[in-house]
Amino acid sequence: MRLADPIREQSSVLVASHTPQFETQSTTDVTAQDVRTMMLYLRKARDRAIDIRDRAPAGSYLEGVLKRTIDGITLELSQLDYLLACKPADASSNPAPKRRMRPAI
């Protein structure tokens, strides 16, 4: 039986967590139409999961997994709906007037 050296274990975790691939954060340009297409795909997947769940035996493992999957897809759809309804942070239609506060007395 080998005992773990806590100092060595911590250093190996630190080295592994500082790899260059995690330091760069890539972004992807996504349009509203792309999000709508994704939502269409998610709705079809949810409907298919509902059909399969309806044919699964009541109380089975498959029914439980499908219920959690359907709930997760529904949550994702609601979040995407919210994101589509919100304005982007940098697109303000009515910019606030640039007014300075009165000088302190």
C-alpha positions as CSV (number, residue, x, y, z in Angstrom):
1,M,0.0,0.0,0.0
2,R,1.4,3.4,-1.0
3,L,0.8,6.5,1.0
4,A,0.0,9.7,-0.9
5,D,2.4,12.6,-0.4
6,P,0.0,15.7,0.0
7,I,2.6,18.2,-1.2
8,R,3.3,16.2,-4.4
9,E,-0.5,15.7,-5.0
10,Q,-1.2,19.5,-4.7
11,S,1.7,20.4,-7.0
12,S,0.5,18.0,-9.6
13,V,-3.0,19.4,-9.4
14,L,-1.7,23.0,-9.8
15,V,0.4,22.1,-12.8
16,A,-2.5,20.3,-14.5
17,S,-4.9,23.2,-13.9
18,H,-2.6,25.8,-15.5
19,T,-2.5,24.4,-19.0
20,P,-2.7,27.0,-21.8
21,Q,-5.9,25.6,-23.2
22,F,-7.8,26.8,-20.2
23,E,-6.4,30.2,-20.1
24,T,-7.7,31.3,-23.5
25,Q,-11.4,31.8,-23.7
26,S,-12.9,31.4,-27.1
27,T,-16.1,33.1,-28.2
28,T,-18.5,32.3,-30.9
29,D,-20.7,34.8,-32.7
30,V,-24.3,33.5,-32.6
31,T,-27.2,35.3,-34.2
32,A,-30.8,35.3,-33.0
33,Q,-31.7,33.0,-35.9
34,D,-29.1,30.5,-34.8
35,V,-30.7,30.5,-31.3
36,R,-34.1,30.0,-32.8
37,T,-32.8,27.1,-34.8
38,M,-31.4,25.6,-31.7
39,M,-34.7,26.1,-29.9
40,L,-36.5,24.3,-32.7
41,Y,-34.1,21.3,-32.4
42,L,-34.6,21.3,-28.6
43,R,-38.4,21.4,-28.9
44,K,-38.3,18.4,-31.3
45,A,-36.0,16.5,-28.9
46,R,-38.2,17.3,-26.0
47,D,-41.3,16.1,-27.9
48,R,-39.6,12.9,-28.8
49,A,-38.5,12.3,-25.2
50,I,-42.1,12.9,-24.1
51,D,-43.4,10.3,-26.7
52,I,-40.9,7.8,-25.4
53,R,-41.6,8.5,-21.8
54,D,-45.4,8.0,-22.4
55,R,-44.6,4.5,-23.8
56,A,-42.2,3.6,-20.9
57,P,-43.4,1.5,-18.0
58,A,-44.6,3.6,-15.0
59,G,-42.0,3.9,-12.3
60,S,-39.2,2.5,-14.4
61,Y,-35.6,3.8,-14.5
62,L,-36.2,4.9,-18.1
63,E,-39.2,7.0,-17.1
64,G,-37.2,8.8,-14.4
65,V,-34.3,9.5,-16.7
66,L,-36.6,10.9,-19.4
67,K,-38.5,13.0,-16.9
68,R,-35.2,14.7,-15.8
69,T,-34.1,15.1,-19.4
70,I,-37.4,16.7,-20.3
71,D,-37.2,19.1,-17.3
72,G,-33.6,20.0,-18.3
73,I,-34.6,20.7,-21.9
74,T,-37.6,22.8,-20.8
75,L,-35.3,24.8,-18.5
76,E,-32.9,25.4,-21.4
77,L,-35.8,26.5,-23.7
78,S,-37.0,29.0,-21.1
79,Q,-33.6,30.5,-20.6
80,L,-33.1,30.8,-24.4
81,D,-36.5,32.5,-24.6
82,Y,-35.5,35.0,-21.9
83,L,-32.2,35.7,-23.7
84,L,-33.9,36.4,-27.0
85,A,-36.4,38.7,-25.3
86,C,-33.7,40.8,-23.6
87,K,-31.8,43.5,-25.3
88,P,-28.1,43.2,-25.6
89,A,-26.2,45.2,-23.0
90,D,-24.4,47.4,-25.5
91,A,-27.5,48.3,-27.5
92,S,-29.2,51.1,-25.6
93,S,-31.9,52.8,-27.6
94,N,-32.3,55.7,-25.2
95,P,-28.9,56.7,-23.8
96,A,-29.1,58.4,-20.5
97,P,-28.3,62.1,-20.6
98,K,-24.7,62.9,-19.5
99,R,-25.4,64.9,-16.4
100,R,-23.0,65.4,-13.7
101,M,-23.9,65.6,-10.1
102,R,-24.0,69.0,-8.4
103,P,-20.8,69.9,-6.7
104,A,-20.4,68.9,-3.0
105,I,-20.8,71.7,-0.5
